[in-house]
Amino acid sequence: MRFIKNNALAMNFKKIFTAGTAGTAVMTLFSYAVTKAAKKNFIEPVILGQLLNRITTLDKNTAMTAGWAAHLGVGVGLTAIYDKYLQIKKTRPTLANALLIGSIGGFSGILIWNTTFKAHPNPPGVDIKNFYKQLFLAHLIFGAGVALTYEINDFEMVKPGPFFHESDYIFI
């Protein structure tokens, strides 16, 4: 069975994975900052790990690892949707479409988290109202991070020719 048909598909997967990872990272850094400022846990992968630890036989470390993996997987999946959107619209990443995908991710995330907390027999104590506020903002940051990474991935470095002399340029 062939999973990757050609080099273009492999390059697209690399772009999606890289941008999804970067977007998820900046989103999670934001969640860490809000957690520190509010003195309440709003770190999505940690909360996922707690949820798993409370309903499975997984030890705490394995549950936390699974929470991080799930969070990253969702980020890459949302990035794949964004990539498909860009292909269908035949457009490049912009702040507007980055905020659109962030908003969709934020609203979807709130619905999924709400359902998860309600269905879970022993959810961790989370300040739900403020968690959802920061979750929405975090997804806007995710969208911007993904779009910026797409642009960086497409940026081609100009390689200096044989007449390049570093002393001819001022680097700031």
Beta strands, then each sheet from edge to edge (+ up, - down):
end
